[in-house]
Amino acid sequence: MVGRDTMNSIVVHYQEIALKGKNRPWFLGRLVRNLRGAVADLDVRAVRPLMGRIEIVLGPAATREEVGERVRRTFGIANFSYAARGTLDLDELSSAILRDLEGRTCRSFRVSVRRADKRYPLTSPQVEREVGGRIQAARGWAVDLEEADLVIHVELLTSEAFYFFGKERGPGGLPVGTAGRVVCLMSGGIDSPVAAHRMMKRGCAVTFVHFHSYPILSRASQEKARELAALLTQWQQRSRLYLVPFGDIQQQVVLAVPGPMRVVVYRRLMMRIAEQIARARAAQALVTGEVVGQVASQTLENLAVIGSVATLPVFRPLIGMDKDEITAEAIRLGSYPISIIPDQDCCTLFTPRNPQTRARLPQIEAAEAVLPIQELVARAVGETVVEDFRFPVVPFDVASRT
């Protein structure tokens, strides 16, 4: 065991936020708030910004690995480290580092120093030589400035120092909530959860809309949508899922619209319904998991005709990816095992054998003219079931403080 009693801090570094100029304090405040929310149910004593970094102070009941997993799912973080706090006195600091190095072995090491406060009397290279010399004398390890087995990081602030051994990669991106709200049309498939996750990484809070055909089909697709929403909520802490009944609409389309055009008409109706929900949520865009050429409805012509019905922007984060790339990302995200559970999706209900691949807008609009579009959209929105998700689940009095 190595220094577990003294390694009671996690030092978080951000990168993209640092480039935000005058808006940086606002972005940083949101990241601190998100981190506090992420660890609200754990024994964390403080989450505080400190001169270009954030310190998470662990209580005795917290395991750093569990807190680290929450940090790893908080967008806006470049990297983080399990750290200990020390003094600015180099003798005391070196002794503390040596104490926490007990039990470690390596062939080579180096010391990397950053001064947050440039008023410190020694330069970073001077501190590296001083601390590195003490460690070398005590442990006999070779110094390697290029490819060291162990890098000992020291960060000097105005009145205290941190030291840590190695860095953990963060998720990057921007803090969720800094880029506004979007609404994602989420099927039970592989693509749309990945698209939603990508928008979260760019700072968007994502609301989910799932279309189902219950009671014509089973509830399986709704259960998958709930599982996917719960998984994705681990990355944004609060989510809302809209479960929209779509089976009756499909039946009306079957009776009125020629077979080849039905898929495009279905999707245009979905866009209209999702946009109504987006307006109610004050969302600024719609998001889909569509990919050029992946299925018959996703040709450039069809995407253009489907998207033209929306007055909000339509974002397609996966548009140029192939299936293997999306699947690999879904596996990393953890959504893949949920997405491949067999279910009866409304997209497969009443689907013609030969759907139109090059839709023309005038023809589609003529086919839609026989449908009571506004009535169908209003009824679907009115019959929608809304469910809220939260991660972590904490008592109300704790939640109100995050």
N, C-alpha and C positions, 0 to 999 in steps of 0.2 A: 504494500500500500504506500502511496506517495502523497504526503502532504494533504490529506483530505480535510483535516481540521482547519487548516489555514487557507486552502483554496475555496473560499466561501463567497467569491464574486464571479460574475460572468461579465466580461467586458465586451461590449458590442460596438462594432465599427460599421459605419455606413459610407457609401461612396457617391451614388447618384444624387442624394439629398445635398451633399456638400457643394454641388454645382448650381444650386438654386438661387444664389445671390441673396437679394433682400427678402425673398420668400422662404429662405432656409429655416428660420425659427418656426414658421407655421408647419412646414413638413416635419421638422424634428418633433414638435409638440404632438403631432398626430402619431408618429412612430412610437413615442414614449407612451401615449395613451393606448395604442394597440398592444404594446408589450405588457402593460399593466393588465389589460383585459385578458391576454393570453395566459397569464400565470395567476389569475385571480383566485383560483381554488388551491394554490400551492403555498407553501410556507416561504414566501418571498417578503423580505422586510422593506425593500425600497427598489424603485426603478427611477434612476435619476440621471439627467444629462450632465456630463462633465467634460468641458473643453474639447469638443470634437469627437466625443465618444459617449456611450451610455453604460452606466454600471447597474447591474442587477445584483442586489445584496441578498444572499440566501440565508434563510433561517435554519435552525438545527434539524428540522424535520424534512427539509427539502433535499432531494437528491439532484445533483447537478445534471445527471443524464436526463432526468425527466424534465427539468426546466429547459435544458438544452434542446430537447425535442420541440418544445413550444416555441422557442426562439427560432428554430430551423423552419418553422411554418409561419413566420411573420415577415411579410414582404417589406422591403426597404433596407434589409441588412446585408452588407457585403460579406462580413465574417464575424465570428465571435470566438472568445477564448475563455476557458476555465482559469480564473486568475486569483491571485492573492494580493492583498494591499500591504504596502510597506512604507517605510519612512524615506526621506530624501538623503539621509546619512548613508554614505556608501558602505561603511563598515557594517552597519546594521542591516542594510539591504542585502549585501553579499552573504551575510550569515543566514538571513532568512531564506535566500535562494538555495544555499547549500543544504539547509535543513530539509527543504522540500525536494531536493534532488536525491535524497537518501533512497536507496533501492533501485535507482536508475543506473543503467550502464549504457555506454555508447563508445564508438571509436573516435568520434570527432564532434566538436561543438563550435558554436559561435554565439556571440551576444549581439543583439540588435536593439538599439536604443532610439527612442523618439522623445523629443522634448516638446511638450505642449506649451510650456512657458519658457521662452527664449532667454529670460533673465537668469536662469540657472547658471551658476558660475562656470561650469565645465561644458564643453561641447559634447555632442553625441559620441563622436569617435573617442574622445578622452574617457567618457564614462564606460564605453565598451571595453577599452583597454584595461581600465581599473578593475571593473567587475570580472571581466574575462581572466585577468591575471590571477585574481584570488581563486576563481573556480579551477583554473588549470593547476595552481599550486596545491590545492586541496585534493583534487580528484585525479590528476595526472593525465587528463584527456588531451588529445591533440586538438589544436585550433585549425579549423578549415573554413575560410571565409566564403568559399564558392559552393561546396556541396556537403555541408555539415550534416551529420546524422541527427543532431539535436540543435534547434534554434531556441535560445533563451531570449524572450522578448521583455524589454523593460520600457515602461512609459512613465516619464517624469512630468507630474503636474505641478501646480503652484505650491501645494502643501503636503502632497503625498505622492506615492509611486505605486504602480501596478507591475507585477511580473507574471509571466505565463509561459508555458512550454508548448508551442504549436498553436495553430488556428483551425477552427472548424468553418467550413464554407456555409455561408448564408444563402437564402433564396434569391437575393438581389431584388431588382425592381423598385417600386415606389410603395409607400404605405397605403394599404387599402383605405379608401375614403378621401384620398387627395385628388382624385380625378373625376369625381361625380359618380352617378349611378347609371347602370345599363341594365337592360332586360335581356336575358338569354333564353332562346327557344330550346329547351332541353328535352331531347328524346331519351330513350333508355339505351342508346347506342354508345359507341366508343368516342365519337368525334366531339359532340357538344360539351361534355364535361371538361375536355381538354381546352376547348375554346374559352369556356368560362374561366378556367384557371389562368389562362394567359391574360385575360382582361383584368383579373384580380392583380396579377403581377404588375400591371401598368397603373395600379392605384384605383381601379374601378370597384365600387361596391356592386355586386351582381345579384339581381333578382331572377328567379327561375320560373319559367312558364312551361308546363308539361301538358300536352294534349293527349287525351285518352278516349277510348271508345267503350268504356263500361256503361251499361251492362251488356252491350252486344258482345264485347270481349271480356276477359277476366280482369281482375284488379292487379295482375302481375306487373304491368308497366308502371302503375302508380307506386307500387312498393319499391320498384327499382329507382324511380324518380326520388322517392323519399330517402333511400339509402345514399344515392349520389349527392343529394342536397346536404345530408348530414356529413358526408365525407368532405365536401367542399367548404362547409361551414367551419371546419377546422382551420381554414386559411383566412377567413374573414370574420369569424366569431358570431356574426348575426346574419341570418338569411331568411328570405321569405319565398315560399313555393306556392305557385298558383296551379291548381289542377283543373284543367279546362275540359268539360265534356264536349266531345267532337263527333261522336257517332251519329247523332241525329242530323248534323250538318252534312256529313258524308252521304247519308241516305238521300237527302234532298238533292245533292249534287249529282248522284247517280241517276236520279230520275230526270234531270234537266239538262245535263251537260254531256256531249259526246265523249265516249271512252278515252280516246287519246289525250284529251285536254284536262281530264279530271285531276291529275296529280298537280298540275300547275295551278288550277283553281283552288284545290285544297290548300296549297301553300300560300297563295295570296290571301285566303281567308284567315289562315293562321297569323300572317303578318298583320292583318287588320286588327285581329283580336289582341295580339301581343302589344300592338301600339296603343290600343285603348288602355291596357293595363299599365304600360310604360308612362302614359300621360298621367294616370292616377298616382303613380309612384314618383312623379317628377323626374323620371329617367330621361337621359339625353340621347340614347341610342339603343338600337336593337342589335343583338349578337346571335349568330348562327354558327354551326359547325360545318357549313358547306365547304366543299372542295371542288375545284373545277374538274369536271369529267369523271367524278367518282361513281355517280349513278346517273341514270337517264335524265333525272330532273335537274341535274347540276351542270348542264352545258352552259356556255356563256350566254346563249340566247335565252334560255329558261331563267337563269339567274337574273338577267336584266329585267325580264317581264315580271318575275316574282318580286324583285326588289322595288320595282317602280310604283307599287301600290302603297309603299310606306312613305310618310312625310318626314319621319325621323331618319337619321343616318343608319345604315345597316353595315355593321362590321362583321367581317368573316376572317378571323385570325388565322385559320388553317388553310386558306384558299390555295396556296401553292405547295402544300405538303402532300406527300404520298401516304398510303395506308400504313406502311411499315414504320414511317417516322411518327405518325400519330399514335399507333399502337405502342411503340416504345415509350412515348411520353405518358400514355395512359397507364402503362405498367409502373413507371416511376411514381406517378401520382397516386396509384392505388385504386383507381376507378375501373381498371380493366376487368378484374374478377367480377365486379357488379354488372358491368355493361354486357358481358357475354352470357349472363343468366338467361335462359330461354324465356321469352314472353311473347304475348300477342300485342304487337304495336299497332297503333291506329294508322300508321303510314302504310301498313300492308293490307289494311281493310279496304275492300272495293277498289283495289289497284288494277288497272287494265293490263292486259298482256303486253301491249305495244304502246307505252306512253309516248307522248309527243316529245321529241328531243330538240326541236327548233321552233319554239312557240313564237307566234306573232301577236303583238299586243292588240291590234284591232280585232283579231279573231277571238282572243281570250275575253276581251271586254264585251264583245257581242254575245258570247256564250254566258257570261255572267249577268247580262242584262235581264235574263228571265228569272234570276234569283232575287229574293228579298234580302239583299246584302246587309243593309243596316239592321234589319230585324234579327237576322241570324247572328250577327256580331253582338248586338245588345243582349240577346238571350244567352249566348255562351258566356259572356262576361258576368251576367247576373247569376248564372248557375255555377260559377267557378267556386271551388273550395280553396280557402287560403290557410296555409300552415306555416308557422314560424319555427325556426331552428336557432339554437344558441350553443356555442362552445367557448369555454367550458361551461357546464351547468353549475351555477353558483347560487347561493341564497340571495334573495332580493336585496337585502341591506348591503351585501358585498357588491352585487351587480351595479347598484346605483352609484357606487363610488368609482367605477372604472370608466 
